[in-house]
Amino acid sequence: MTPAGIQTRLTELLGIRYPILLGGMAWIGSAELAAAVTGAGGLGVLGSSTMSPDELSAAVDRIREITDGPFGANISLVVEGGEQLAGVAAQKKVPVVVVSGGRPDRLTGRLKDAGIKVFHTTSTARMAEKAAAAGVDAVIAEASEAAGHIGRDEIPLSALLPLVRDAVDVPVVAAGGIVCGRGMAAALALGADGVQIGTLFAVAKESPAHKKYKELVLAAGERDPVVYARLEHPGRGLRTKAVDHLIELDCSGASPEEIDRARGLGRARKALLEGNEAEGIFPAGLGAARIRESKPVAEIVRFVVEGYLGVIKGLPHG
C-alpha cells in the first residue's frame, strides 16, 4: 500500500507527494535515478554540476521521456561552467535549480526570470539569510554529516537547522546523514519543511554508481565516513588510501596548494564510476553505517515515509 502523502510547505511549493529531494550527486545523478525519485513521490534532482551543457540538455530531455513530474538540476558555482549550465536550465525550463557554492544572488534573478524555482544550499544561517534576501524559493541547510563537499564550519544538523529556521521565512530543506524516517521526523521537528537524501539513493538499484562503491557503503561502519581536506574545501567520504593521505596532510600542516594537488581531479569519478579503491574518493554521509541493503528507489521512499509516519504516531501526546 502506498503511504499517505505528507503535506508541508515544500510539497505545496513543488507539487510533490512527499517532502523528499534527491541530492544532486555528481557523476551518478542520472536522469533515470532522478526520474525514479520523482516517480516515487519526491523530487528527483540531476547531478548536473559535472555535466557539459550538451549532457545536461540531453539529461533533461531524457527525464521528460520517463516522467511528466517535476524535477530539478544541481548547479555548483565552484565548478567551472556553472553559468553555461544555468543557461541550459533556463532554456530548457527546468522546474527547479539547486545552486550550491558562490553568492546566492549570482544566478537567482536570471533563473527566476525564466520561471524556475531556485533553491540555494547553505551550511550557515548567515548564508541562508543572504540566500533568502536574494529571492530564492527555499534554502537547503546542509550540515557536516553530509557526503561529499561540506562547509568549513562543520555545524551538525541538530544545531544548524534551528538556526536556519529562525533566520529565514522560506521553506528549509534538511540535508546531511538522513537515511530513514526517524531522521526525517527529527529534521521536521527541528524546523525543516523537507529533507534531502544522497547516500541512501546513491546505492539504490537505479543508481549508476559502480558495484564496488555500493559494496563499500553497505559495509561501512560508524567511523568510516570521515572528513578530509579540512584546510581546503573539506569533504566527507569513506576511508581509502587517497582519503588517509589527505588526512595526513591536514595533520602535518600542509599548504592548501599541497592538499589541492593531493586531492587531484576526478577522484570522486574514479570511485563512483570506476570503483577505484587505490585512487578514488568515495563520498558517503555519516548515515552510511545504517544502510545495509540496495533497494529500488520506490522501496526506499516508502521505507522513509512509513518510518516517519510510525515515529510521529508513536510520539507521546500531552
C-alpha positions, 0 to 999 in steps of 0.5 A: 500500500502506498503511504499517505502523502505528507503535506508541508510547505515544500510539497505545496511549493513543488507539487510533490507527494512527499517532502523528499529531494534527491541530492544532486550527486555528481557523476551518478545523478542520472536522469533515470535515478532522478526520474525514479525519485520523482516517480516515487513521490519526491523530487528527483534532482540531476547531478548536473554540476559535472555535466557539459551543457550538451549532457545536461540538455540531453539529461533533461530531455531524457527525464521528460521521456520517463516522467511528466513530474517535476524535477530539478538540476544541481548547479555548483558555482565552484565548478567551472561552467556553472553559468553555461549550465544555468543557461541550459536550465533556463532554456530548457525550463527546468522546474527547479535549480539547486545552486550550491557554492558562490553568492546566492544572488549570482544566478537567482534573478536570471533563473527566476526570470525564466520561471524556475524555482531556485533553491540555494544550499547553505551550511550557515544561517548567515548564508541562508539569510543572504540566500533568502534576501536574494529571492530564492524559493527555499534554502537547503541547510546542509550540515557536516554529516553530509557526503561529499563537499561540506562547509568549513564550519562543520555545524551538525544538523541538530544545531544548524537547522534551528538556526536556519529556521529562525533566520529565514521565512522560506521553506528549509530543506534538511540535508546531511546523514538522513537515511530513514524516517526517524531522521526525517521526523527529527529534521521536521521537528527541528524546523525543516519543511523537507529533507534531502537524501544522497547516500541512501539513493546513491546505492539504490538499484537505479543508481549508476554508481559502480558495484564496488562503491555500493559494496563499500557503503553497505559495509561501512561502519560508524567511523568510516565516513570521515572528513578530509581536506579540512584546510581546503574545501573539506569533504566527507567520504569513506576511508581509502588510501587517497582519503588517509593521505589527505588526512595526513596532510591536514595533520602535518600542516600542509599548504592548501596548494599541497592538499589541492594537488593531493586531492587531484581531479576526478577522484570522486569519478574514479570511485563512483564510476570506476570503483577505484579503491587505490585512487578514488574518493568515495563520498558517503554521509555519516548515515552510511553505517545504517544502510545495509541493503540496495533497494529500488528507489520506490522501496526506499521512499516508502521505507522513509515515509512509513518510518516517519509516519510510525515515529510521529504516531508513536510520539507521546501526546500531552 
